[in-house]
Amino acid sequence: MKAPLLLRLMLFFLILLGGCEPVALQNPPPNAPGTPPNPITSPPSTPSSPVQPGTQPKPQVSDSQRWQYAWERAMEGVAMGGSVAGPFGAGGGLVLGLIFGLSTADSHYEQLHGQILAEQAKDKELEAQLEQEIELQRELEAQLEIREGTSEPEQRESTAGDRGSAKEIETTQSVKEKEEIGSLASLGKRKTDPATPTSPFKNVKVRDINGDGVPDLWITYDPLKPDEIIRQEEDTNWDGRVDTWSYFSDAKLVRREVDTNRDGRSDRFFFYKDESLAREDRDERGDGRSSFRAIYENGRLARVEKDLDQDGKMDLWVYYDTDQPEEVVIREERDLNSDGGVDLWSYYEDGRLVRRDVSALGLDYLSKQERPLPEVPPQTLPKS
C-alpha cells in the first residue's frame, strides 16, 4: 500500500512543481489593430526588428545558476511535501524538486533571456518615437520663426542700435550702480518687445538683441503668472556666454550678479530693496569671499567695507554723509592688528581730514611692527 501512495505523492509533486514555472510575459503591440496612429502626437516610428525565435544565441547558464534554480524548486517541494505527507513527503519533495529544477533550469533562463530581449526592443522603439517627436517639434518652431521673422526686421535693427548705445554708456559708467536701477527694474514689468520663442519651455523667452543670429537674452516668467518675470540671463558682451543674472520677486528686481572677469563665475553682487540699490558685494580675488562691500541708504552710499590684508575679514570701514548729494567721507575706521576691533579713527569735515585717534592696542601694534600710521588714501572707494 505504501508504494502506490508514494507514487501518487511523487506524481502530485511533479504536477505542482510544473505549475510553479513562471509564464512568459507578452507585451502588447504599440498600436491596437484598426487604430491608426495620430500623425501629430504620435509620429510613425521606424519599426524595430522583432526578435525571432532561434535568431538570438541561447544564454550561457552556469552550473551555479542551475543548482541555485534546482535548490529553489527543491525547497518548494519540501514545503509542499511536508504539508501533505509530513517528513516522508518533505524528503520526496526535496528529491523531486532537485530533479525537476535541474531538468528545467536551461529552459527557465532561456525564457528569461527572451523576456529581456523583448523589453530591450520595446525601449529602442520608444526612443525612436521620442526622437521623431522632438524633430517634429523643432520643425514646427522653425516654421514659426520663419513666419514671425519676416515681420520684424525693422524692429530688430532699431533694438540692436539701442543696445549698442546702451553698451557704450555702460563702459564709461563708474561704481554708481544707482543709475542702472530704473532700466533693470523696468524689466520686471515686461516692457520689452516680444521675440520669436526658441526655447522648449513655454515660460522662457529667448531674444537676439544685437541681431547676429545668436541668442543673448533669456527671460523666464512665472508659470503661474505669465506676465511676471522671475529671472533674466544676459550676454552683455556678446561673446556667447552668459555674464549677468537678474532675479525678480513680485515683478521687482531683488538681486543681480555679474561676471566681470569672464571666468564663468559671478564676482559682483547687487542687492535691491524697493527697486533701489541697497548693497554691493565684490569678490575681487576670486576665492568666493567678499573683499569689498558698499551699503546704500535711500539710494545713497552710506558705508564702504574692505578687506585690506586679504585675510577674509573686513578691516576698513568708511562712512559717508547721506545728506549730501555727492559722496562725502565723514569718518574712517581701521583694524590695524586684525583682531576684529577698531584701532584707528579718522574724522573729516567737508571732505578733509581734521583728526585721527589711535587706541592703545593700535599704538602697541605699530610700535612692535615699527610702522607709522597708515596714510589716508585720496579716494577710498575703488573704481569699477
Phi, psi and omega in degrees: 000330183289323182298311178300322180296318179296320178297320178296318178298318179297317178298320179297318179293320179298319179295316180296315180294324176296325178287345180279352182294127183295144181271137181294137179276139178247123180278140178291153178295154181302322180231136178292145181297137178092353181247106182289147179290149177287123184289346181261306183280332181225082180295148182296137181253159179293120184297132178276150181291122179293152180281108179275137178296134178094345180277333178268141179294146179290145180292144177277116182259123180279164179297323180296324178292319179298315182291326177296316179294319179295323180292323176297319179293324179295319179296324176294320178296321178297316181297314182288319180293319179296324180287336183264313188232019174073211183299321180295319179294324179296318178297316179295322178295325178298313182294313182294323179296318178298314181297314181296317181296317180294326183281337183247005183297315182298315180294327179295310181290330175294322178294319178297320179297320178297321177296320179296317178298321179295319179293322178296320178296322179294320179296318178298320180294320178294321178297319178296319178296320179295319179297320179292324177296317178295319179297320178295320178295321178296320178296319179296318179294323178295321177296319177296321180296321180294317182293316183279333182292332181289342183259004185231022182292318181294320180297321180293322180295317179295322179294320179295322177295318177297322181295321179295321178295319179297325181292321178296320179294321184293328181291334180263008184276143177268198185290351183289086180284357180296332182289341182270354188296315185297315181292323181286318182294332180294338178296330179295344180261005175056057177267356181288152181287149180292149179230171182291124180287124177238008180264144177290349180261134184290333183267011179240124177252132181247132182231153173247097187289316184271359174071027180264006179087359181246127179299139178224008178212125179238121182244123180253127180256158178290123180301331180274339178229087189300340182266008185242124180280138175245337179204149177218134178239137185227148167249090189283335180259003173058043176257008178092002181232142179290133179231000180220130180235126179239138183237138185237153173219125184056043178065020178238140179290127181243334181204144177221135180239139184228138174257102185271336182258008173061037176258006178087001180235145179290136177231356173228133186231126180243131180243135186239150175223122183054044177064021176239143180294125182250329182201148175227131176241144178230136172257088188281340182257353179073025180256010179082006180241145181282125176251356178214136179217133177240131181250132181244145175232120181055038178081002180247147180292124182250324184205146175233135178238139181221151174256097186282322183268004174059042177256008180088001180235139179291135179227009176222130179230124180241127183250140184242155178277109183282352178275348181268145179292334178254170182276103183244124181283135176244337180201146177227135180234143181223147173256105186281323186257011175060036178259005179091354180250155181281131180244340184224130178241134177235130184245143185233151171224126183056034178080006181243143180290129181240338181199148176225134179239141180233137178282166179297320178296323179294317178295320179297318179296315181295323179292319178294323180276353182055049180241147173278176175298138180297143180289155178274120180292144180295330179224111183288320183279119182290155179287156180287000000 
